[in-house]
């Protein structure tokens, strides 16, 4: 679905990505991990066509993402980014209905099917009770779930999410990633930036590890989440174990300060 071909990008003369090549096939759940400033959000913005590479190209099904008309792009790709500027006092339902914009007819009016899609997305993310609340009057975690509901209402083939579990409690973190896993099983391609390595280990098919000043590495959870790679990327010692019940890897960071 999405391909990076030798993509480089930098800010103010500082190169963040250096000739990144990556294929994300249809139906894959890819986690993007790495320390702060490593370029995770840059990967998201490049995939969405919000940034242009200084070298290489990013394509969606073989077409340069920046050249796909935005309405057509929105029928295929939905996103939740870290910073969403919604200045007007929209209600949660109105925000979620924005996800249907690319599917509306020539006059731009919502149909009953659009309202059904929006309400189903709100139910899936647990925000139905917020339907009539203004977005500025709900918590940061509730806002995240409303924005995810908007993305789901688009009925996309690709979901691109930048830290969707940020500001959520552990119950809602699991609920959100269970929901992403369910969409993934339906064949939706998911690209998600994750800070929690245990969530990455539990849910992702593959991982892209970004480290400042080093080449990006992609591979399976078992290939990426090793003691050595985590130590080199994050500069901290971790214990890497295997959950006997699920077979998933888990990581415990080791404290450095004395008790």
C-alpha positions as CSV (number, residue, x, y, z in Angstrom):
1,X,0.0,0.0,0.0
2,X,2.7,2.5,1.0
3,X,6.3,2.5,0.0
4,X,9.3,4.7,0.9
5,X,12.0,4.6,-1.7
6,X,15.3,6.1,-0.5
7,X,13.6,8.8,1.4
8,X,15.6,11.5,3.2
9,X,14.4,14.5,5.1
10,X,15.8,17.0,7.6
11,X,15.0,20.2,9.6
12,X,17.3,23.3,9.5
13,X,20.1,21.3,8.1
14,X,19.8,18.4,10.5
15,X,19.0,15.2,8.6
16,X,16.3,13.1,10.4
17,X,15.7,10.4,7.8
18,X,18.5,9.2,5.6
19,X,17.6,7.1,2.5
20,X,14.8,5.2,4.3
21,X,13.4,2.4,2.1
22,X,10.4,0.5,3.4
23,X,7.4,-1.4,2.0
24,X,4.2,-1.6,4.0
25,X,2.0,-4.1,2.3
26,X,-1.8,-4.2,2.4
27,X,-3.1,-5.5,5.8
28,X,0.1,-5.1,7.8
29,X,0.2,-3.5,11.3
30,X,3.5,-1.6,11.4
31,X,4.7,0.0,14.6
32,X,7.1,3.0,14.4
33,X,9.3,3.2,17.5
34,X,12.3,5.1,18.7
35,X,13.4,7.8,21.1
36,X,12.2,11.4,21.0
37,X,13.4,13.3,18.0
38,X,14.2,10.2,16.0
39,X,11.8,11.1,13.2
40,X,8.7,9.0,14.0
41,X,6.2,11.9,13.4
42,X,8.2,12.8,10.3
43,X,7.5,9.4,8.9
44,X,3.8,10.0,9.5
45,X,3.8,13.4,7.8
46,X,5.7,12.0,4.8
47,X,3.3,9.1,4.4
48,X,0.4,11.6,4.5
49,X,2.0,13.9,1.9
50,X,2.2,16.7,4.4
51,X,6.0,16.9,3.9
52,X,8.0,16.4,0.8
53,X,11.2,14.3,0.9
54,X,14.5,16.0,0.1
55,X,15.4,12.8,-1.6
56,X,13.4,9.8,-2.8
57,X,9.7,9.4,-2.9
58,X,6.7,8.1,-0.9
59,X,4.0,6.3,-2.9
60,X,0.5,5.0,-2.2
61,X,-0.2,2.0,-4.5
62,X,2.5,3.3,-6.8
63,X,1.4,6.9,-7.0
64,X,3.3,9.8,-5.3
65,X,1.3,10.6,-2.2
66,X,1.7,14.4,-2.8
67,X,0.1,14.0,-6.3
68,X,-3.0,12.1,-5.2
69,X,-6.0,14.5,-5.1
70,X,-6.8,15.1,-1.4
71,X,-10.4,13.9,-1.7
72,X,-9.3,10.7,-3.4
73,X,-6.6,10.3,-0.8
74,X,-9.1,10.7,2.1
75,X,-11.2,7.9,0.7
76,X,-8.3,5.5,1.2
77,X,-6.2,6.9,4.1
78,X,-7.3,8.2,7.5
79,X,-5.1,9.7,10.1
80,X,-4.8,10.9,13.7
81,X,-1.9,13.2,14.2
82,X,-0.5,14.6,17.4
83,X,-1.6,18.2,16.8
84,X,-5.1,18.7,15.5
85,X,-6.2,22.4,15.2
86,X,-10.0,22.5,15.6
87,X,-10.7,26.1,16.5
88,X,-14.5,26.2,16.3
89,X,-16.7,24.8,19.1
90,X,-17.7,21.6,17.2
91,X,-19.5,18.8,19.1
92,X,-17.9,15.4,19.2
93,X,-20.5,14.1,16.7
94,X,-19.8,16.9,14.3
95,X,-16.0,16.2,14.5
96,X,-16.6,12.5,13.8
97,X,-18.9,13.3,10.9
98,X,-16.0,15.2,9.3
99,X,-14.6,11.8,8.6
100,X,-17.4,11.3,6.1
101,X,-16.5,14.4,4.0
102,X,-14.7,12.5,1.3
103,X,-17.7,10.2,0.8
104,X,-20.4,12.9,0.5
105,X,-22.2,13.6,-2.7
106,X,-21.8,16.7,-4.9
107,X,-23.9,18.9,-2.6
108,X,-22.0,17.9,0.5
109,X,-24.9,16.9,2.7
110,X,-24.7,14.0,5.1
111,X,-27.0,11.0,4.4
112,X,-28.5,8.7,6.9
113,X,-25.7,6.2,6.1
114,X,-23.1,8.8,7.1
115,X,-24.7,9.4,10.4
116,X,-24.9,5.6,11.0
117,X,-21.2,5.3,10.2
118,X,-20.3,8.1,12.6
119,X,-22.3,6.7,15.4
120,X,-20.9,3.2,14.9
121,X,-17.4,4.6,15.0
122,X,-18.2,6.5,18.2
123,X,-19.6,3.4,19.8
124,X,-16.5,1.4,18.8
125,X,-14.2,4.0,20.5
126,X,-16.5,4.4,23.6
127,X,-17.4,8.0,23.0
128,X,-21.1,7.8,22.1
129,X,-22.0,9.6,25.4
130,X,-19.9,12.6,24.3
131,X,-21.9,13.1,21.0
132,X,-23.3,16.5,22.0
133,X,-20.4,17.7,24.0
134,X,-18.2,20.5,22.5
135,X,-14.7,19.2,21.8
136,X,-13.1,21.8,24.1
137,X,-15.2,20.6,27.0
138,X,-13.8,17.0,27.1
139,X,-10.5,15.6,28.4
140,X,-7.4,15.0,26.3
141,X,-7.9,11.3,26.4
142,X,-11.6,11.6,25.3
143,X,-10.5,14.0,22.5
144,X,-8.0,11.3,21.3
145,X,-10.8,8.8,21.1
146,X,-13.1,11.2,19.2
147,X,-10.4,11.8,16.6
148,X,-9.9,8.1,16.3
149,X,-13.6,7.7,15.8
150,X,-13.4,10.3,13.0
151,X,-10.7,8.3,11.3
152,X,-12.7,5.1,11.6
153,X,-15.8,6.8,10.2
154,X,-13.8,7.4,7.0
155,X,-13.9,3.6,6.4
156,X,-10.3,3.7,5.2
157,X,-8.1,1.1,3.7
158,X,-5.1,2.6,5.6
159,X,-5.0,4.0,9.1
160,X,-2.0,6.2,10.1
161,X,-1.9,7.1,13.7
162,X,0.7,9.1,15.7
163,X,0.6,8.0,19.3
164,X,-3.1,7.2,19.5
165,X,-2.8,5.9,23.1
166,X,-1.1,9.0,24.5
167,X,-3.0,10.5,27.4
168,X,-5.1,7.3,27.8
169,X,-5.4,5.2,30.8
170,X,-4.4,1.5,30.6
171,X,-8.0,0.3,30.0
172,X,-8.4,2.6,27.0
173,X,-4.9,1.9,25.7
174,X,-5.8,-1.8,25.4
175,X,-9.3,-1.0,24.0
176,X,-7.8,1.2,21.3
177,X,-5.2,-1.3,20.3
178,X,-7.7,-4.1,20.3
179,X,-9.8,-2.0,17.9
180,X,-6.8,-1.4,15.7
181,X,-6.1,-5.2,15.7
182,X,-9.7,-5.9,14.8
183,X,-9.4,-3.5,11.8
184,X,-6.1,-5.1,10.9
185,X,-7.7,-8.5,10.8
186,X,-10.2,-7.1,8.3
187,X,-7.3,-6.2,6.0
188,X,-6.8,-2.5,6.9
189,X,-3.2,-1.4,6.8
190,X,-2.2,0.2,10.1
191,X,0.8,2.4,10.6
192,X,1.1,3.5,14.3
193,X,3.7,5.5,16.2
194,X,4.1,3.9,19.6
195,X,6.1,4.9,22.7
196,X,5.0,1.9,24.8
197,X,7.3,-0.9,23.6
198,X,5.1,-3.5,25.3
199,X,2.1,-2.4,23.3
200,X,4.3,-2.6,20.2
201,X,5.4,-6.1,21.1
202,X,1.8,-7.3,21.8
203,X,0.1,-5.9,18.7
204,X,2.4,-5.2,15.8
205,X,3.3,-7.5,12.9
206,X,6.5,-5.6,12.2
207,X,8.4,-2.7,13.7
208,X,10.4,0.2,12.3
209,X,13.1,1.4,14.7
210,X,14.4,4.9,14.2
211,X,17.5,6.0,16.1
212,X,19.1,9.4,15.7
213,X,22.3,9.2,13.7
214,X,21.9,5.6,12.7
215,X,20.1,3.8,9.8
216,X,16.5,2.9,10.3
217,X,15.9,-0.8,10.9
218,X,12.7,-2.7,10.2
219,X,11.9,-6.3,11.1
220,X,9.8,-8.6,13.3
221,X,9.2,-7.9,16.9
222,X,11.7,-10.6,17.8
223,X,14.3,-9.1,15.5
224,X,13.9,-5.5,16.8
225,X,13.0,-5.8,20.5
226,X,16.3,-7.2,21.7
227,X,18.4,-6.1,24.6
228,X,21.1,-4.8,22.4
229,X,18.9,-2.9,19.9
230,X,16.8,-1.3,22.6
231,X,20.0,-0.3,24.6
232,X,21.6,1.2,21.5
233,X,18.4,3.2,20.5
234,X,17.2,4.4,23.9
235,X,20.4,4.3,26.0
236,X,18.8,2.3,28.8
237,X,19.1,-1.3,30.0
238,X,16.0,-3.4,29.7
239,X,15.1,-6.9,30.7
240,X,13.5,-8.7,27.7
241,X,11.3,-11.6,28.5
242,X,8.6,-13.8,26.9
243,X,5.1,-14.0,28.3
244,X,4.4,-17.7,28.9
245,X,0.6,-17.2,28.4
246,X,0.7,-15.3,25.1
247,X,4.2,-15.8,23.7
248,X,4.6,-12.0,23.4
249,X,7.8,-10.3,24.3
250,X,7.8,-7.9,27.2
251,X,10.3,-5.3,28.4
252,X,11.1,-4.0,31.8
253,X,13.4,-1.0,32.0
254,X,16.1,-1.3,34.6
255,X,16.5,1.6,37.1
256,X,19.9,3.3,37.3
257,X,19.4,5.4,40.4
258,X,20.2,3.8,43.7
259,X,17.4,3.0,46.1
